Amino acid sequence: MAEADLYFEYKGIYFTHFYHTPESLKYLEELSFRPDDIFIATYPKSGTTWSQEIVSQIMSGGDSSTAETLPYQDRTPWIEATQLADLHFEDRPSPRIFTTHLPYNMMPPSFYKVKPKAIYVMRNPKDVMISAFHYFGKRPIYADPGTLTEFLHKFLDGSKMPYGSWFDHVKSWLNAEDKEQFLYLNYEDMVQNLENSVARTAQFLDKSLDTEVIEKIAEKCLFKNMRNKVPDDSTNPIKSDDERLSELFRKGIVGDWKNHLSVEEAKYFDAVCKEKMRDVKCKWD
């Protein structure tokens, strides 16, 4: 299908018809948030599902009963998705957990007013691009990515990527005001030392957990263990459990881009990244 049939533009950003409608995005702008709400914000393919599980486990004190009975989209729903209005989230007790792929400057007015805590997870953009290339290629709700070289240029341009440019997205969150409201995590740090990332997140969320519980959560949320859990996602047009797992948890390794990009492509990517991110301090590997 053509991009025009799969995507629509809202405030200059591409969204998929499958997960969003102009009405759901307008509904989002009218939401009222609470100061103790928790947000997980990411650019797509940056460890979103992983982060959802980690935060859910932390807030439950390591109790997996809720995590094992409620699917991700019900426990930590996307605020911009069509399903949010059906979940009656306004009736849920605090603290509520939300997820978003929106850039910071597209968050609802209430978010800036009440200043809930937000966790922003970043990942090496080359690995994000490779993950998105494989993901889009296997899911019919996205436009055909074409060749890897074609997709690389599309990703670097960003104007026709769902949720917009990776560069604009990351900069919008890194440049947000009221820094005490945010915790910034790197995907690469999470892979290297998950216990430390769990401990940092728990501290940020004012959740007092002893060392044993932190270790337990980190073990449950190791990538190899996450792959063994099939999320109950009725909105995912994947036929089998194996296919569903391969889409949400493909490899999860750091530096997979080295297995796909030529030396010339990697140099070109780095040059564009350096130029676009010249005014922002960030690290990846």
N, C-alpha and C positions, 0 to 999 in steps of 0.2 A: 504493500500500500504506500501511497505517496505521503510525504511528511504532512501535507495539508490535511490529510484524512486522519492522521494519528495525533497531531499536535495542534494546540491553539495558543495564541499569544495573549498574555495578560500582563499589563504594565511593563511591556518590553521583555518579558521572560517567557520561554516556551514551557508548556505543561502538556502532559499526555491526557488525551480524552478518556483513557481507561481509568485513571485514578482521580481525575479532577474535572470540574466543570466551572464555568465562570460564576455560577451560583454558589458553589461550595467555597470558592475563594472570597466571594463577597461576604458570605456567612462568617468566614474566618475573621474578617475585619471587625465584626461586631462582638466577638467573644470577649468575655470578662475574665481576666486571670486573677489569681490570688498571689500574694507575696510568697507563700510557701510552695507554689507550684515548682516543678522541676522540668527543665527542657533539655533534651538531647538534640544538638544541632550538628548536621554534617552535610557536606557535599556528597551526592550519591557515590556509592562504592568506596566509602572511606571508613568502613567499620561500623555502620549503623546498627545492624542487628546484634552484633557483638556488644556494642555499647548499651543497647536496650537491655540485654540479658544481665550485664554487669550491674547496671543501676537498679534493676528490679531485684536482683539478689541482695544488693546492699540494703535497700529500703525494707526488705523483708527479714533482715538480720541473718541471711543465709538459709532461710526456710524456703524450700523449693516447691512447696505444695501449690502456691498460686501460679508460679511459673509453669508448672506441669499441667495445670488445668485450664489456663487462659492463653489463647494465642497472642503473639506479639502485638498484633494490630489492635487488640482490645486492652492489653495492659498498658501499652505506651503508644497510643495512636498518633498518626500524623495529623497535625492540626489543619493542614491544607487539603486533606483527602475528603472525598464525598461521604465516607462512613462516619465522620465525627458527629454530625448532627443526629445520627441514629443511636449513638452510644450514650446519650444523655450525660455527658461528662460534667455538666454543671451540677448534677445531683450527687456526684461522688464525693466521699469524704477526703479531706486533705491528709497527706500531701498527694497531689495528682502528678502523674508523669506524662509528659508529652514528647513527641518527636517531630522534628521538622527538617526539611531540606531547603527551606527558604533562606535567601540571603538576609542579612541583618536588617537592611533597609526596607524589607518587605514584611517585617513582623507586624502584627496588629497593634494599634495604638495602645491598648491596655498593657501590652508587654513592656513598653517604655515607661508607662505610668507607675505600675506596681513593682517593677524590677524583680521578677522571680529569678531564681538561680538557673544558670544555663551552662551546660557542658558542651564545648565545641571540640570535635575530634577532627584532626587534620591528618592527611596521608600524603606521601610522596606523589606528586601529580603524575609522574610517569606510570606508577603502579595503578593509580586511579584510572588513567586512560586505558591501560591494558585490560583492567578488570571490566570497565564499561564496554570496551570493544567486544569482549566475549559475551557479556551479559546481553547487550543489545542484539547481537547476532543470533541469539537463541530464543528471544522473546518477541513474538509478533506484534506486541503493543508499541514497539519502538521501530523507527525507520532503519532500514538496512544500513549497517555501518560502512558497507563497501570494503575496500581493501584496508589493511592496517595503515598504509601510508595516507590514504584518503581520510581515514578517521583521525589520524594524528593531526592533520591540518584543520579538520573540523573542530577537534577538541581545543586546539590552541586558539582558534578564532573565537569559539565559545558562543557566538550569537545564535546558533541554531541547536545548541545543546539543551536538553531538558534541565531546567533550573539555571540556565545561563552559563556564563564563563566561570570556570574553576577559579581563575585569578581574582575576578571581581567578588566572588562568593567568599573566598578566604580573607581577602583584604577587608571586606565589609565587617566580618566578625572580629578580626584582629584589631581593627580601628574603632571598635565600639567603645562608648564611654562607660563610666562606672565599672572599672575593671574588677572590683571586688564582687561583682555580680557573676563573673565568668570564671570557669576553670577551663584551661586550654590543655588538651591532651594530644600527644602524637601517637599515631598508630604504631610507628616503629618502636617507640618506647614501650608500648603495651605488649608488643611481641617479645621484646627483650626481657622485660621484667614486669609481668602482669600483677604480681603481688603488690609492687610499689604503686602501680596505677590504681589498683583497687583501694589501697590505703589512702592515697591522695584524694580519690573521689569520695570515699567515706568521710574523710575529714572535712572536705568542702561542703558536704551535705549535712554536716553536724550529726553524723551517725556514728556513735561510739561502738566500735567493734573490737573484740580482742584479737590477738594474733592468730589464734586457732581458727576463728571464723573467717578472717581475711584469707588465710591459706585455703580454707575450704571453698570459698567463693572463687578464688583464683583457679583452683583445680577444676571446678565445674565449668568454668568459662574459658579454659584452654581451648584453642581452636580445634584440636583433634576431638575433644569431647563435645563441642558445639556441633560438629559435623554429624555426630551420632544422634542428634535430636532433630526430628522432622517437625518444623513449625506447622501448626494447623492454620494454614492461610488459604481460605476458600476463594480469595480474590486472585490467587496465583494460577495463571493458565498453564500449569505444568501437569503432565499426565501421571508421571510416576514419582515415588518418593526419592529415588536415586537422582532423577532429573531435578527435582525441587532442591535437594541438598546441594547439587553441583552448581546451581544458580546462586543461592545465598552464600554458600561457603565453597568457593572454587579452589583456591590454594591457601590464601591467607599469609603468604610468605612476603618477606621484604626483598625488594630488588628483582621481582619476576620480570620487570621490563627488560632486563639484560638478556633474557631468553628470546626476546621478540624484536627489539629495535636494533637496527644497524648502528655502527659507530657514527655515521654521518647523521642519521635521524636523531640519535641521542644528543649529539652536539647541537643540532638545530633546536631541539626541544629546550635544552639548557640555555641557549642564547635567548630564546623568546621568554623563558621563565625569568631569567636574570633581568631582562628589560622591564617586564610587566610587574615584577615584585621588587624593583630597585628601592622603593621607599618603605619596605616592610622587612622587619627582622623575623626570620623563621628558619627552622632546620628540619631536615627530613631523615636521612639515614644516620 
